[in-house]
């Protein structure tokens, strides 16, 4: 999945997927070989996909040629390769949101509606919504990655905070307590996205994301809420230039080293933090709470895989194989994440990920990250507007105007 950098602690591109191995970059030309593109290049994830490819070959006799591509290069290479589907991979990681819709409209993704297995339909029904467009399925999900607020239990306790906030008002009160205790509340991230979901009704939010209609006053109110947090001095010093995950001075590093008390981030956060703590071990006092207060849905990403329209039937068999319970359980373990399959949830052992699972069970579903759902032009305009607001060069109304102007250009 790909997250745009909008400021200091913007959600970085997560290497939650992928693996490596050599392989052809073009679609296979026979029924006994398929090509597979993803974006993870090292670690347990790399090994997971190699093992799964071997298991698929043993079961079906079909060889999987794997090509791992660095995350920052993935979109460009996939877009180029799929200009002619005959030269593209048979199975590839979806780009998500408007970008996936563009590929569907260009005839670069297979309609899997009548091809997915009963396991996918029954066990991945919630996550499958993010792989569906106009009532048709164009991918098989492998993981769900809702966002929320990760925090230091120790720093909350030191500031006299006995319970996590459940309303926006409580959140602002806790910011003041943390500031009084001498700690940054959090590094800034995709706050406008969440505040939009908080302020907009489900209908108004859907009109904005799906129809690009930002006429409802909730979009300006979300910016006003963000300005309130800025005025409360909630964010870390120099947040506009703070990196996301690189080193102790990054937004994740500030939390890992108790320099910040909380951070808005996705399910990969525990894995990132453990490499940034002083002892390189999991953050002992790490906690999680859902963004206060958003009724209904969560926000995050669903990572999945699509099939080239010109791929052989074996490619469809391969994405269905990904969804089998044992493979989803192994996936959850290898990537320290939440699987897309409900029957594999028991494989999640991390207490914080379990907390996210509980939040998921209480929600009505999950929205894609807002800039991903809106597509590049509007998403970039949104992110630039947010940066301008946070740097004192723009207003809440300017954010909405930027989105409207970008939408008008098509």
C-alpha positions as CSV (number, residue, x, y, z in Angstrom):
1,X,0.0,0.0,0.0
2,X,1.1,3.5,-0.7
3,X,0.7,6.5,1.6
4,X,1.5,10.0,0.5
5,X,3.8,12.0,2.7
6,X,1.9,15.1,3.8
7,X,4.0,16.2,6.8
8,X,6.2,15.0,9.6
9,X,4.7,11.8,10.6
10,X,2.8,11.0,7.5
11,X,2.1,7.4,7.1
12,X,5.0,6.0,5.1
13,X,4.7,3.3,2.5
14,X,4.5,0.1,4.5
15,X,6.6,-2.9,3.3
16,X,3.9,-5.2,4.6
17,X,3.9,-7.2,1.5
18,X,6.3,-8.6,-0.8
19,X,9.2,-10.9,-1.1
20,X,11.8,-11.6,-3.5
21,X,13.0,-14.0,-6.0
22,X,14.0,-13.9,-9.5
23,X,11.4,-14.2,-12.3
24,X,10.2,-13.0,-15.6
25,X,8.6,-9.5,-15.7
26,X,6.1,-10.6,-18.3
27,X,3.0,-12.7,-18.1
28,X,3.6,-16.4,-18.5
29,X,2.8,-17.9,-21.9
30,X,1.7,-21.3,-20.8
31,X,-0.6,-22.9,-18.2
32,X,2.2,-24.4,-16.1
33,X,4.0,-21.1,-15.2
34,X,2.6,-17.8,-13.8
35,X,4.4,-14.6,-12.9
36,X,3.8,-12.9,-9.6
37,X,4.8,-9.3,-8.6
38,X,4.8,-7.9,-5.1
39,X,6.8,-5.4,-3.1
40,X,8.4,-7.1,-0.1
41,X,12.1,-7.8,-0.5
42,X,13.5,-9.2,2.7
43,X,12.7,-10.9,6.0
44,X,10.0,-13.3,7.1
45,X,7.7,-11.9,4.4
46,X,10.1,-12.8,1.6
47,X,10.4,-16.3,2.9
48,X,6.6,-16.7,3.3
49,X,5.9,-16.0,-0.3
50,X,8.7,-18.2,-1.5
51,X,7.4,-21.0,0.6
52,X,3.8,-20.4,-0.5
53,X,4.9,-20.5,-4.2
54,X,6.6,-23.8,-3.7
55,X,3.5,-25.2,-1.9
56,X,1.3,-24.1,-4.8
57,X,3.7,-25.7,-7.3
58,X,3.6,-28.9,-5.3
59,X,-0.2,-28.9,-5.1
60,X,-0.9,-27.9,-8.8
61,X,2.3,-28.5,-10.8
62,X,2.3,-24.8,-11.7
63,X,5.5,-22.9,-11.2
64,X,5.3,-19.4,-9.8
65,X,8.0,-17.0,-11.0
66,X,8.3,-14.3,-8.4
67,X,9.6,-10.8,-9.0
68,X,10.0,-8.5,-5.9
69,X,10.1,-4.8,-6.6
70,X,11.0,-2.1,-4.2
71,X,7.9,-0.4,-2.9
72,X,8.8,3.1,-4.3
73,X,9.3,1.6,-7.7
74,X,6.3,-0.7,-7.8
75,X,3.6,1.6,-9.1
76,X,5.7,2.9,-12.0
77,X,6.9,-0.5,-13.1
78,X,3.4,-2.0,-12.9
79,X,1.8,0.9,-14.7
80,X,4.3,0.6,-17.6
81,X,4.1,-3.2,-17.8
82,X,0.3,-3.3,-17.9
83,X,0.1,-0.8,-20.8
84,X,0.1,-4.1,-22.7
85,X,-1.3,-6.8,-20.5
86,X,0.4,-9.4,-22.6
87,X,3.7,-8.1,-21.2
88,X,2.5,-7.7,-17.6
89,X,2.6,-10.0,-14.6
90,X,-0.2,-12.6,-14.2
91,X,-0.8,-11.7,-10.6
92,X,0.1,-8.4,-9.0
93,X,-0.4,-6.4,-5.9
94,X,-3.2,-3.9,-6.3
95,X,-2.4,-0.2,-6.0
96,X,-5.7,0.6,-4.3
97,X,-8.5,3.1,-4.6
98,X,-8.7,5.3,-7.6
99,X,-5.6,3.8,-9.1
100,X,-7.0,0.3,-9.1
101,X,-10.2,1.7,-10.7
102,X,-8.2,3.3,-13.4
103,X,-6.6,-0.1,-14.2
104,X,-10.0,-1.7,-14.2
105,X,-11.3,0.9,-16.7
106,X,-8.3,0.3,-18.9
107,X,-9.0,-3.4,-19.0
108,X,-5.9,-4.3,-17.0
109,X,-7.6,-6.3,-14.2
110,X,-9.7,-9.5,-14.5
111,X,-13.3,-9.6,-13.2
112,X,-13.0,-12.3,-10.5
113,X,-16.6,-12.1,-9.3
114,X,-17.5,-15.6,-10.5
115,X,-14.0,-17.0,-10.1
116,X,-13.2,-16.4,-6.4
117,X,-13.5,-19.4,-4.1
118,X,-16.2,-19.9,-1.4
119,X,-13.5,-19.3,1.2
120,X,-12.9,-15.8,-0.2
121,X,-16.6,-15.0,-0.4
122,X,-17.4,-16.2,3.1
123,X,-14.2,-15.6,5.2
124,X,-13.1,-12.3,3.5
125,X,-16.5,-10.7,3.0
126,X,-15.6,-7.5,4.8
127,X,-12.2,-7.0,3.3
128,X,-13.5,-8.0,-0.1
129,X,-15.5,-4.7,-0.3
130,X,-12.2,-2.9,-0.8
131,X,-11.4,-5.1,-3.8
132,X,-14.8,-4.5,-5.4
133,X,-15.9,-1.8,-7.9
134,X,-19.4,-1.3,-9.3
135,X,-20.5,-4.6,-7.7
136,X,-17.7,-6.7,-9.2
137,X,-14.7,-8.2,-7.6
138,X,-11.2,-7.4,-9.0
139,X,-8.8,-8.8,-6.3
140,X,-8.3,-11.1,-3.4
141,X,-7.3,-9.4,-0.1
142,X,-4.6,-10.7,2.1
143,X,-4.4,-8.3,5.0
144,X,-6.4,-5.4,6.5
145,X,-4.5,-2.6,8.1
146,X,-6.8,-0.1,10.0
147,X,-5.2,3.0,11.5
148,X,-5.6,4.2,15.0
149,X,-3.6,5.9,17.8
150,X,-0.6,4.1,19.2
151,X,0.5,5.4,22.5
152,X,3.0,5.1,25.4
153,X,1.2,3.8,28.5
154,X,4.0,5.0,30.7
155,X,3.8,8.6,29.4
156,X,0.1,8.7,29.7
157,X,0.4,7.5,33.3
158,X,3.0,10.1,34.1
159,X,0.7,12.8,32.7
160,X,-2.1,11.6,35.0
161,X,-4.2,10.1,32.2
162,X,-5.9,7.1,33.6
163,X,-8.0,6.1,30.5
164,X,-7.6,6.6,26.8
165,X,-9.8,9.3,25.3
166,X,-13.1,8.2,23.7
167,X,-14.2,11.7,22.4
168,X,-12.4,14.5,20.6
169,X,-12.9,16.8,23.6
170,X,-11.1,14.2,25.8
171,X,-8.4,13.9,23.3
172,X,-7.7,17.7,23.3
173,X,-7.8,17.6,27.2
174,X,-5.2,14.8,27.2
175,X,-3.0,16.8,24.8
176,X,-2.9,19.6,27.4
177,X,-2.0,17.1,30.1
178,X,0.8,15.7,28.0
179,X,2.1,19.1,27.1
180,X,2.1,20.1,30.8
181,X,4.1,16.9,31.5
182,X,6.6,18.1,28.9
183,X,5.8,15.5,26.1
184,X,4.7,16.0,22.6
185,X,1.2,14.5,22.1
186,X,2.1,12.9,18.8
187,X,3.8,13.5,15.5
188,X,1.4,14.8,12.9
189,X,0.0,12.4,10.4
190,X,-3.2,11.8,8.4
191,X,-5.3,13.7,10.9
192,X,-7.5,15.5,8.4
193,X,-8.6,12.2,7.0
194,X,-9.8,10.9,10.3
195,X,-11.4,14.2,11.3
196,X,-13.3,14.2,8.1
197,X,-14.8,10.8,8.9
198,X,-15.6,12.2,12.4
199,X,-17.3,15.3,11.2
200,X,-19.0,14.1,8.0
201,X,-22.0,11.8,8.1
202,X,-21.5,8.5,6.2
203,X,-23.6,10.0,3.3
204,X,-21.6,13.2,3.1
205,X,-18.3,11.3,3.3
206,X,-19.3,8.9,0.6
207,X,-20.4,11.8,-1.6
208,X,-17.0,13.4,-1.2
209,X,-14.9,10.3,-1.8
210,X,-17.1,8.7,-4.5
211,X,-18.7,11.6,-6.2
212,X,-16.0,14.2,-5.5
213,X,-18.7,16.4,-3.9
214,X,-17.2,18.5,-1.1
215,X,-20.0,20.9,-0.7
216,X,-21.0,19.7,2.9
217,X,-19.7,22.0,5.6
218,X,-18.2,19.0,7.4
219,X,-15.1,19.2,5.2
220,X,-14.3,22.7,6.4
221,X,-15.1,21.7,10.0
222,X,-12.5,18.9,9.8
223,X,-9.9,21.4,8.9
224,X,-11.0,23.6,11.9
225,X,-10.6,20.6,14.2
226,X,-7.1,20.1,12.9
227,X,-6.3,23.8,13.4
228,X,-7.5,23.3,17.0
229,X,-4.9,20.6,17.5
230,X,-2.2,22.8,15.9
231,X,-3.2,25.7,18.2
232,X,-3.0,23.4,21.2
233,X,0.7,22.8,20.3
234,X,-0.1,19.1,19.9
235,X,2.5,18.2,17.4
236,X,6.2,17.6,17.8
237,X,8.7,20.4,17.1
238,X,9.7,20.5,13.4
239,X,6.9,18.1,12.5
240,X,6.7,19.3,8.9
241,X,10.1,17.9,8.2
242,X,10.1,14.9,10.5
243,X,10.5,11.6,8.6
244,X,8.1,8.7,9.2
245,X,10.1,5.7,10.2
246,X,13.8,6.3,9.6
247,X,15.8,6.4,12.9
248,X,15.2,7.7,16.4
249,X,14.3,11.2,15.2
250,X,11.5,9.9,13.0
251,X,7.9,10.1,14.1
252,X,7.9,6.4,15.0
253,X,11.3,6.8,16.7
254,X,10.0,9.6,18.9
255,X,7.3,7.3,20.2
256,X,9.6,4.4,20.5
257,X,12.0,6.5,22.6
258,X,9.3,8.2,24.7
259,X,9.9,11.6,23.1
260,X,6.3,11.6,21.9
261,X,3.3,10.1,23.6
262,X,1.2,8.9,20.7
263,X,1.1,8.6,16.9
264,X,-1.6,8.0,14.4
265,X,-0.5,5.0,12.3
266,X,-1.5,1.6,10.8
267,X,-1.2,-2.0,12.0
268,X,2.5,-2.2,11.1
269,X,3.4,0.2,13.9
270,X,4.6,-2.4,16.5
271,X,7.0,-4.0,14.0
272,X,8.4,-0.6,13.1
273,X,8.8,0.5,16.7
274,X,10.7,-2.6,17.9
275,X,13.5,-1.7,15.6
276,X,13.7,1.8,17.0
277,X,13.6,1.2,20.7
278,X,16.9,1.6,22.6
279,X,17.1,-2.1,23.2
280,X,15.7,-3.1,19.8
281,X,12.9,-5.0,21.4
282,X,9.1,-4.6,21.2
283,X,8.0,-1.4,23.0
284,X,7.0,-2.7,26.4
285,X,4.4,0.0,27.2
286,X,2.8,0.3,23.8
287,X,-1.0,0.6,23.7
288,X,-3.6,1.2,21.0
289,X,-7.0,3.0,20.9
290,X,-9.4,3.8,18.1
291,X,-9.6,7.3,16.8
292,X,-12.1,9.3,19.0
293,X,-14.9,9.6,18.0
294,X,-15.7,8.1,14.6
295,X,-19.0,6.3,14.4
296,X,-19.3,3.5,12.0
297,X,-16.2,2.7,9.9
298,X,-12.5,2.6,10.5
299,X,-10.0,3.9,8.0
300,X,-6.9,2.2,6.7
301,X,-5.8,-0.1,3.9
302,X,-6.6,-3.5,2.5
303,X,-3.8,-5.1,0.5
304,X,-4.7,-7.6,-2.1
305,X,-3.8,-9.1,-5.4
306,X,-5.4,-8.8,-8.8
307,X,-5.1,-11.0,-11.9
308,X,-4.1,-10.0,-15.4
309,X,-7.0,-10.4,-17.9
310,X,-4.8,-12.4,-20.1
311,X,-3.5,-14.7,-17.4
312,X,-4.1,-18.5,-17.4
313,X,-6.6,-20.1,-15.1
314,X,-3.7,-21.0,-12.8
315,X,-3.4,-17.3,-11.8
316,X,-6.9,-17.4,-10.4
317,X,-6.1,-20.6,-8.6
318,X,-3.1,-18.9,-7.1
319,X,-5.0,-15.9,-5.6
320,X,-7.6,-18.3,-4.2
321,X,-4.8,-20.4,-2.7
322,X,-3.6,-17.2,-0.9
323,X,-6.9,-17.1,0.9
324,X,-6.9,-20.6,2.4
325,X,-6.9,-20.6,6.1
326,X,-3.4,-22.1,6.6
327,X,-1.8,-19.6,4.3
328,X,-3.6,-16.7,5.9
329,X,-2.5,-17.8,9.3
330,X,1.1,-18.1,8.1
331,X,0.8,-14.7,6.5
332,X,-0.4,-13.1,9.7
333,X,2.6,-14.5,11.5
334,X,5.2,-13.7,8.9
335,X,4.1,-10.1,8.5
336,X,2.9,-9.5,12.1
337,X,-0.4,-8.2,10.9
338,X,-4.1,-8.9,10.7
339,X,-5.1,-11.4,8.0
340,X,-8.0,-10.6,5.6
341,X,-9.7,-14.0,6.5
342,X,-11.9,-14.0,9.6
343,X,-11.2,-17.7,10.2
344,X,-7.5,-16.9,10.5
345,X,-7.9,-14.2,13.2
346,X,-6.8,-16.7,15.9
347,X,-3.3,-16.5,14.4
348,X,-3.0,-12.9,15.7
349,X,-1.1,-13.1,19.0
350,X,0.1,-9.5,19.5
351,X,-2.1,-7.8,22.2
352,X,-2.2,-4.5,20.3
353,X,-3.3,-6.2,17.1
354,X,-6.0,-8.0,19.1
355,X,-7.2,-4.5,20.2
356,X,-7.5,-3.5,16.6
357,X,-9.4,-6.7,15.9
358,X,-11.9,-5.7,18.6
359,X,-12.3,-2.3,17.1
360,X,-12.9,-3.9,13.7
361,X,-15.6,-6.1,15.2
362,X,-17.4,-3.0,16.5
363,X,-17.1,-1.1,13.2
364,X,-19.3,-1.1,10.2
365,X,-16.4,-1.6,7.8
366,X,-13.3,0.2,6.7
367,X,-12.7,3.1,4.4
368,X,-9.5,3.4,2.4
369,X,-7.0,6.1,3.3
370,X,-8.7,9.2,1.9
371,X,-6.0,10.3,-0.5
372,X,-5.8,6.7,-1.9
373,X,-9.6,6.6,-2.4
374,X,-9.6,10.1,-4.1
375,X,-6.8,9.4,-6.5
376,X,-3.6,11.2,-7.3
377,X,-4.8,14.6,-8.4
378,X,-7.3,15.3,-5.6
379,X,-5.3,13.4,-3.1
380,X,-2.2,15.5,-3.8
381,X,-4.3,18.7,-3.6
382,X,-5.7,17.6,-0.3
383,X,-2.3,16.8,1.1
384,X,-0.8,20.1,0.0
385,X,-3.8,21.9,1.5
386,X,-3.2,20.2,4.8
387,X,0.5,21.1,4.8
388,X,-0.4,24.7,4.0
389,X,-2.8,24.8,7.0
390,X,-0.2,23.3,9.3
391,X,2.5,25.7,8.1
392,X,0.2,28.8,8.6
393,X,-0.1,29.4,4.8
394,X,-3.6,28.2,4.3
395,X,-7.0,27.7,5.9
396,X,-9.6,25.0,6.3
397,X,-11.6,26.5,3.4
398,X,-8.5,26.4,1.3
399,X,-8.2,22.6,1.7
400,X,-11.7,22.2,0.5
401,X,-11.2,24.6,-2.4
402,X,-8.1,22.7,-3.5
403,X,-10.0,19.5,-3.6
404,X,-12.9,21.0,-5.5
405,X,-10.5,22.6,-8.0
406,X,-8.7,19.3,-8.6
407,X,-11.9,17.5,-9.0
408,X,-13.1,20.0,-11.6
409,X,-10.0,19.3,-13.7
410,X,-10.9,15.6,-13.8
